[in-house]
Amino acid sequence: MLNSVKIPITLYFALIAGALSMFLEFSVEPFFGQLHTVEEKVPLYMWHFILGAVAVFFVVVGLLFDLHEKNMAKAEHLEKKIRNLADSGEKIEYMGAASQLIDNHHSLLMSLADDSIRVKNTLAFFSRSGSNSALPFGPEQMNKRRQILEKVLSQHRSWTDLYSEKTEPAIDDETKWLLKAYSSAYSPHILRSSYPVVNFILFINDEHMEVWFGFGLFSGYDGPVFRSADPNLCMYFDKYFDALMSDSRKWDEVGREDLQGSWISVSYLDGKINDIAVVWIEMVDSSIHPLYVKGNVFAVANEEFHWFRKFSSTSAGFTVRQIEAEAVLDFTFDDQDLRTKVTHKSAGHYSYSDLDYFEGTVFGEARETKKIYGGRWKGKDEQIGKKDADQQRKLLKQIYQEGCIRSSQPAPGERALPKSFFKRQPPAAAA
């Protein structure tokens, strides 16, 4: 919509005078008559000239007055901007680097926590290197951080933490302890996606809010931290926190990071073992496909294991179905036959009833659909999923000979891989 134009009153006078001059100019006879002097007759249309000059005068004065008003308005606007800039300089204070924040301002943070009825905090990092640990402080700072949290939680007041999946492994034990000690007041959440976040902590009480913000964005960056009690800025971060929470899940739910590690899976054909695989699942630094799945597949014949296929995922998606109370991993993968060197496109669907066991199906363009049973490996070498095929073959032969894998397809409700086996330390693998 266009703004209305304000016309000075002097311009109205100029327009009226000009219109009157035009009327007299085109009159047949002089409207005011002739002007006489002692010496000679004045030109008949002198009045016309006078009125025209008056019109020009009013136009010039009107334009000058209008220009003056505009300049005054610009000056007032500039003064207001300078005043706002000065005010903002007082409302935002630089507090130093993130790594020094807790050490340098521990007493102040303790005081703010003591006065708060609710605290909203983020520790979400986007890791460019793929490493999990992204915290900008060490064990001593972690202890001081716990003291700040307990200032709020010990008074049965609310503290909400929002982590990224890259942060969570580094703070897992701390989160478990806080949940056990202050389950009614402490609420940890984890972002469902991986992306850069401006980290902040928002202290809230009945009278005002205060925000400390700026650290984080991605791991390895010791960013600056700023402090402000400006109501508009605090409200902005409050809404920002709500937006991040809408893309989060509760910490105590099953998450992508819970699937990481080595898994043993087995499939059956006509009621008998068809093949056994050693699977490795890990998180990768990708907001599109944050899980990577790979594995080696071994055929079973006369209690001997032959490595004949390997696969690696091209995409993977993980979801938690709240109604069914189960977690689901769906992924596509390139499946290479080592004998023919031919690679086919395939897909898998794993359904986790708990964090140690899954059942699912695998299907593809060059294979029949088959049922898969899998269990988490918690034995002596938990990194077996990353080892070479020969080491994996020796392990599979051992656990098969010990009867830890069913030789026939399990009945509904039974497990192909006994849960008890994957919680004990097995003897040294045989050759």
C-alpha positions as CSV (number, residue, x, y, z in Angstrom):
1,M,0.0,0.0,0.0
2,L,1.3,3.4,-0.9
3,N,1.7,6.0,1.8
4,S,-0.4,9.2,1.5
5,V,1.5,12.3,0.4
6,K,1.3,15.3,2.7
7,I,1.0,18.6,0.7
8,P,1.9,21.8,2.6
9,I,-0.8,24.5,2.8
10,T,1.5,27.0,1.0
11,L,1.2,24.8,-2.1
12,Y,-2.5,25.0,-1.9
13,F,-2.3,28.8,-2.0
14,A,0.1,28.7,-4.9
15,L,-2.3,26.5,-6.9
16,I,-5.2,28.8,-6.2
17,A,-3.2,31.9,-7.2
18,G,-1.9,30.2,-10.3
19,A,-5.4,29.2,-11.4
20,L,-6.7,32.8,-10.8
21,S,-3.8,34.2,-12.9
22,M,-4.7,31.8,-15.8
23,F,-8.3,33.0,-15.6
24,L,-7.3,36.6,-15.9
25,E,-4.8,35.9,-18.7
26,F,-7.5,34.6,-20.9
27,S,-10.1,37.2,-20.1
28,V,-11.3,39.5,-23.0
29,E,-11.1,42.6,-20.9
30,P,-8.9,43.4,-17.9
31,F,-10.7,42.3,-14.8
32,F,-9.4,45.1,-12.6
33,G,-9.5,47.8,-15.2
34,Q,-6.6,50.1,-16.3
35,L,-4.0,51.6,-13.9
36,H,-3.2,55.3,-14.4
37,T,-0.3,57.4,-13.4
38,V,0.5,61.0,-13.9
39,E,2.8,60.4,-16.8
40,E,1.4,57.6,-18.9
41,K,-1.0,54.7,-19.0
42,V,0.1,51.5,-17.3
43,P,-0.1,48.3,-19.4
44,L,-3.5,46.7,-19.3
45,Y,-2.5,43.4,-18.0
46,M,-0.2,44.4,-15.2
47,W,-2.4,42.7,-12.6
48,H,-2.0,39.5,-14.5
49,F,1.8,39.8,-14.1
50,I,1.5,40.6,-10.4
51,L,-0.8,37.6,-9.7
52,G,1.6,35.3,-11.6
53,A,4.5,36.4,-9.6
54,V,2.6,35.8,-6.4
55,A,1.8,32.3,-7.6
56,V,5.5,31.6,-8.3
57,F,6.3,33.0,-4.8
58,F,3.9,30.7,-3.1
59,V,5.1,27.7,-5.0
60,V,8.8,28.4,-4.1
61,V,7.9,29.0,-0.5
62,G,5.8,25.8,-0.4
63,L,8.6,23.7,-1.8
64,L,11.1,25.1,0.7
65,F,8.8,24.5,3.6
66,D,8.1,20.9,2.4
67,L,11.9,20.3,2.1
68,H,12.4,21.6,5.6
69,E,9.7,19.3,7.0
70,K,11.3,16.3,5.3
71,N,14.8,17.1,6.6
72,M,13.4,17.5,10.1
73,A,11.7,14.1,9.8
74,K,15.0,12.5,8.6
75,A,16.9,14.1,11.4
76,E,14.4,12.8,14.0
77,H,14.6,9.3,12.5
78,L,18.4,9.3,12.5
79,E,18.4,10.5,16.1
80,K,16.0,7.7,17.1
81,K,18.2,5.0,15.4
82,I,21.3,6.3,17.1
83,R,19.4,6.3,20.4
84,N,18.3,2.7,19.8
85,L,21.8,1.7,18.9
86,A,23.1,3.2,22.1
87,D,20.4,1.5,24.1
88,S,21.2,-1.9,22.5
89,G,24.9,-1.4,23.3
90,E,23.9,-1.3,26.9
91,K,21.5,-4.3,26.7
92,I,23.9,-6.7,25.0
93,E,27.1,-7.5,26.9
94,Y,30.1,-9.6,25.7
95,M,30.9,-12.3,28.3
96,G,33.9,-14.0,26.7
97,A,34.6,-17.3,24.9
98,A,32.4,-20.4,25.5
99,S,35.2,-22.5,27.0
100,Q,35.9,-19.9,29.7
101,L,32.2,-19.1,30.5
102,I,31.6,-21.4,33.4
103,D,35.0,-20.7,35.1
104,N,34.8,-16.9,34.7
105,H,31.1,-16.4,35.5
106,H,30.3,-19.3,37.8
107,S,29.0,-17.2,40.7
108,L,26.9,-15.0,38.4
109,L,25.4,-18.1,36.7
110,M,24.7,-19.6,40.1
111,S,22.9,-16.5,41.2
112,L,20.8,-16.4,38.0
113,A,19.9,-20.0,38.5
114,D,18.9,-19.5,42.1
115,D,16.5,-16.7,41.1
116,S,14.9,-18.7,38.2
117,I,11.7,-20.7,38.3
118,R,12.4,-22.1,34.8
119,V,15.5,-22.6,32.7
120,K,15.8,-23.5,29.0
121,N,19.2,-24.6,27.8
122,T,20.7,-25.9,24.5
123,L,23.8,-27.9,23.9
124,A,23.4,-28.8,20.3
125,F,26.4,-29.0,18.0
126,F,26.8,-29.7,14.3
127,S,30.0,-31.8,14.0
128,R,31.9,-31.2,10.7
129,S,34.5,-33.9,11.6
130,G,32.0,-36.6,12.6
131,S,33.3,-36.9,16.1
132,N,30.7,-37.3,18.9
133,S,32.2,-35.3,21.7
134,A,31.5,-31.6,21.1
135,L,31.4,-30.1,24.5
136,P,33.4,-26.8,24.9
137,F,34.4,-27.7,28.5
138,G,36.0,-30.5,30.5
139,P,35.3,-32.6,33.6
140,E,35.9,-29.7,36.1
141,Q,33.5,-27.4,34.1
142,M,31.0,-30.3,34.0
143,N,31.0,-30.4,37.8
144,K,30.4,-26.6,38.0
145,R,27.6,-27.0,35.4
146,R,25.9,-29.6,37.6
147,Q,26.1,-27.2,40.5
148,I,24.2,-24.6,38.4
149,L,21.6,-27.1,37.4
150,E,21.1,-28.2,41.0
151,K,20.5,-24.6,42.1
152,V,17.3,-24.9,40.1
153,L,16.4,-28.6,40.4
154,S,16.9,-28.8,44.1
155,Q,14.1,-26.3,44.5
156,H,11.8,-28.4,42.4
157,R,11.9,-25.9,39.5
158,S,12.0,-26.7,35.8
159,W,15.2,-27.2,33.8
160,T,15.0,-28.3,30.2
161,D,18.1,-29.4,28.3
162,L,18.1,-29.7,24.5
163,Y,21.0,-31.8,23.1
164,S,22.1,-32.8,19.6
165,E,22.8,-36.5,18.9
166,K,26.5,-35.6,18.6
167,T,26.5,-34.1,22.1
168,E,24.5,-36.8,23.8
169,P,27.2,-39.5,24.1
170,A,29.5,-37.1,25.8
171,I,26.9,-36.2,28.4
172,D,25.1,-39.5,28.7
173,D,26.2,-40.4,32.2
174,E,25.5,-36.9,33.5
175,T,22.0,-37.0,32.0
176,K,21.2,-40.4,33.6
177,W,22.4,-39.1,37.0
178,L,20.2,-36.0,36.8
179,L,17.2,-37.9,35.7
180,K,17.6,-40.3,38.6
181,A,18.0,-37.5,41.1
182,Y,15.5,-35.0,39.8
183,S,13.1,-36.9,37.5
184,S,10.2,-34.6,38.2
185,A,12.0,-31.3,37.4
186,Y,14.6,-32.2,34.8
187,S,13.6,-32.7,31.2
188,P,16.3,-33.7,28.6
189,H,15.5,-33.8,24.9
190,I,17.5,-34.6,21.8
191,L,17.1,-32.9,18.3
192,R,15.8,-35.3,15.7
193,S,17.9,-33.7,12.9
194,S,21.5,-32.5,12.6
195,Y,22.0,-28.8,11.8
196,P,23.9,-25.7,13.2
197,V,22.2,-24.2,16.2
198,V,22.9,-20.9,18.1
199,N,23.2,-22.3,21.6
200,F,21.8,-20.3,24.5
201,I,20.5,-20.5,28.1
202,L,17.4,-18.7,29.1
203,F,16.8,-17.8,32.8
204,I,13.1,-17.1,33.5
205,N,11.4,-15.9,36.6
206,D,8.1,-14.0,37.4
207,E,9.6,-10.6,36.8
208,H,12.0,-10.9,33.8
209,M,14.1,-13.1,31.6
210,E,17.8,-13.1,30.8
211,V,19.5,-14.9,27.9
212,W,23.2,-15.9,27.4
213,F,23.7,-16.9,23.8
214,G,26.2,-17.3,21.0
215,F,28.3,-20.4,21.8
216,G,28.3,-23.5,19.6
217,L,27.1,-23.6,16.0
218,F,29.4,-26.5,15.3
219,S,31.9,-28.6,17.3
220,G,35.5,-27.3,17.5
221,Y,34.4,-23.7,17.5
222,D,35.0,-21.8,20.7
223,G,32.5,-19.1,19.9
224,P,31.7,-15.9,21.8
225,V,29.0,-15.6,24.4
226,F,26.7,-12.6,24.9
227,R,24.3,-11.6,27.7
228,S,21.1,-9.7,27.5
229,A,18.0,-8.9,29.5
230,D,16.3,-7.1,26.6
231,P,12.6,-8.3,26.7
232,N,12.3,-8.5,22.9
233,L,15.5,-10.5,22.5
234,C,14.6,-12.9,25.3
235,M,11.2,-13.4,23.8
236,Y,12.9,-14.2,20.5
237,F,15.1,-16.9,22.0
238,D,12.0,-18.3,23.9
239,K,10.2,-18.8,20.6
240,Y,13.4,-20.2,19.1
241,F,13.6,-22.8,21.9
242,D,10.0,-23.8,21.2
243,A,10.8,-24.2,17.5
244,L,13.7,-26.5,18.3
245,M,11.7,-28.5,20.8
246,S,9.1,-29.2,18.1
247,D,11.9,-31.0,16.2
248,S,13.1,-33.0,19.3
249,R,12.3,-36.2,21.2
250,K,12.6,-37.2,24.8
251,W,16.1,-38.3,25.8
252,D,14.8,-41.6,27.4
253,E,13.3,-42.8,24.1
254,V,15.0,-45.1,21.7
255,G,17.2,-43.0,19.3
256,R,19.4,-43.5,16.3
257,E,22.5,-43.3,18.6
258,D,21.2,-46.4,20.5
259,L,21.6,-48.6,17.4
260,Q,25.3,-48.0,17.0
261,G,27.6,-50.9,17.3
262,S,28.0,-54.6,16.1
263,W,25.0,-56.8,15.4
264,I,24.7,-60.5,14.4
265,S,21.8,-61.4,12.1
266,V,20.6,-64.7,10.8
267,S,18.1,-65.6,8.0
268,Y,16.3,-68.9,7.4
269,L,15.2,-70.7,4.2
270,D,12.8,-73.6,4.3
271,G,13.1,-73.6,8.1
272,K,16.9,-73.9,8.1
273,I,19.7,-71.4,8.4
274,N,20.3,-69.7,5.1
275,D,23.1,-67.3,6.0
276,I,24.5,-65.3,9.0
277,A,25.8,-61.7,8.8
278,V,27.9,-59.4,11.0
279,V,26.4,-55.9,10.8
280,W,27.9,-52.6,11.8
281,I,25.7,-49.5,12.4
282,E,27.1,-46.1,13.1
283,M,26.1,-42.4,13.0
284,V,27.5,-40.2,10.3
285,D,27.6,-36.5,9.9
286,S,24.7,-36.0,7.6
287,S,21.3,-34.3,8.1
288,I,19.8,-36.4,5.3
289,H,21.0,-40.0,6.1
290,P,22.5,-39.8,9.6
291,L,22.9,-43.6,9.9
292,Y,25.3,-45.9,8.0
293,V,24.8,-49.7,7.8
294,K,27.3,-52.2,6.4
295,G,27.9,-55.9,6.8
296,N,29.5,-59.1,5.6
297,V,27.3,-62.1,4.9
298,F,28.4,-65.7,5.3
299,A,26.8,-68.9,3.9
300,V,26.6,-71.9,6.2
301,A,27.4,-75.4,5.0
302,N,28.4,-78.3,7.3
303,E,29.2,-75.9,10.1
304,E,31.6,-74.0,7.9
305,F,31.2,-70.3,7.1
306,H,32.0,-68.9,3.7
307,W,32.1,-65.1,3.0
308,F,30.1,-64.6,-0.2
309,R,28.4,-61.2,0.0
310,K,28.9,-57.7,1.5
311,F,26.6,-54.7,1.6
312,S,26.6,-51.0,2.5
313,S,23.7,-48.7,2.9
314,T,22.9,-45.9,0.4
315,S,20.2,-44.4,2.7
316,A,18.8,-45.1,6.1
317,G,15.8,-43.7,8.1
318,F,15.0,-44.3,11.7
319,T,11.6,-43.7,13.4
320,V,10.0,-44.3,16.7
321,R,6.4,-45.4,16.6
322,Q,4.8,-44.2,19.8
323,I,1.5,-46.1,19.5
324,E,3.2,-49.5,18.7
325,A,6.0,-48.7,21.1
326,E,8.6,-49.9,18.7
327,A,11.6,-48.5,16.7
328,V,12.0,-49.1,13.0
329,L,15.1,-48.9,10.8
330,D,14.4,-48.8,7.0
331,F,17.4,-48.6,4.7
332,T,18.4,-49.2,1.1
333,F,21.8,-50.8,0.3
334,D,24.1,-52.0,-2.4
335,D,24.4,-55.7,-2.2
336,Q,27.6,-57.2,-3.9
337,D,28.0,-60.9,-4.7
338,L,31.7,-61.6,-4.2
339,R,31.6,-64.6,-6.6
340,T,30.1,-62.8,-9.6
341,K,31.2,-59.2,-8.6
342,V,27.7,-58.1,-9.5
343,T,26.0,-55.4,-7.3
344,H,22.3,-55.2,-6.8
345,K,20.0,-52.7,-5.2
346,S,18.2,-54.1,-2.1
347,A,16.4,-52.8,1.0
348,G,15.9,-53.8,4.6
349,H,13.3,-53.3,7.3
350,Y,14.3,-53.9,11.0
351,S,11.8,-53.6,13.8
352,Y,13.3,-53.3,17.3
353,S,11.3,-54.5,20.3
354,D,14.1,-53.4,22.6
355,L,17.7,-52.1,22.2
356,D,19.2,-55.6,21.9
357,Y,17.0,-57.4,19.4
358,F,15.2,-56.9,16.1
359,E,13.2,-58.8,13.5
360,G,12.7,-57.7,10.0
361,T,12.8,-58.5,6.3
362,V,15.3,-58.0,3.4
363,F,14.3,-57.8,-0.2
364,G,15.7,-56.7,-3.5
365,E,15.8,-56.8,-7.3
366,A,17.8,-60.0,-7.4
367,R,16.7,-61.8,-4.2
368,E,13.7,-63.3,-2.6
369,T,12.1,-61.6,0.4
370,K,13.5,-63.3,3.5
371,K,13.0,-63.0,7.3
372,I,15.9,-61.6,9.3
373,Y,16.5,-62.0,13.1
374,G,19.2,-59.9,14.8
375,G,20.8,-59.3,18.1
376,R,23.3,-56.8,19.5
377,W,26.8,-58.2,20.0
378,K,28.1,-57.4,23.5
379,G,30.9,-59.9,23.6
380,K,34.6,-59.5,24.1
381,D,35.2,-57.6,20.9
382,E,32.4,-55.1,20.5
383,Q,34.0,-53.6,17.4
384,I,33.8,-56.9,15.5
385,G,31.5,-55.3,13.0
386,K,34.4,-53.1,11.8
387,K,36.9,-56.0,11.6
388,D,37.9,-58.0,8.5
389,A,35.8,-60.9,7.3
390,D,38.2,-63.6,8.5
391,Q,38.0,-62.4,12.1
392,Q,34.2,-62.3,11.8
393,R,34.1,-65.8,10.3
394,K,36.0,-67.2,13.3
395,L,33.6,-65.6,15.7
396,L,30.5,-66.8,13.9
397,K,31.8,-70.4,13.8
398,Q,32.5,-70.3,17.5
399,I,29.1,-69.0,18.6
400,Y,27.3,-71.3,16.2
401,Q,29.2,-74.4,17.6
402,E,28.2,-73.3,21.1
403,G,24.6,-73.4,20.1
404,C,24.0,-69.7,20.6
405,I,22.2,-69.5,17.2
406,R,19.1,-71.5,16.5
407,S,19.7,-74.0,13.7
408,S,16.0,-74.0,12.8
409,Q,13.7,-71.1,12.3
410,P,12.2,-69.9,15.7
411,A,8.5,-70.1,16.4
412,P,6.6,-66.8,16.8
413,G,7.6,-65.2,20.1
414,E,10.9,-67.1,20.2
415,R,14.3,-65.5,19.6
416,A,16.8,-66.8,17.0
417,L,19.6,-65.3,19.1
418,P,19.2,-65.8,22.9
419,K,19.3,-62.5,24.7
420,S,21.4,-64.0,27.5
421,F,24.2,-64.9,25.2
422,F,24.8,-61.3,24.0
423,K,25.3,-60.1,27.6
424,R,28.1,-62.4,28.6
425,Q,31.8,-62.4,27.8
426,P,32.5,-65.4,25.5
427,P,35.8,-67.4,25.6
428,A,38.6,-66.6,23.2
429,A,37.6,-67.3,19.6
430,A,38.7,-70.6,18.1
431,A,40.5,-70.7,14.8
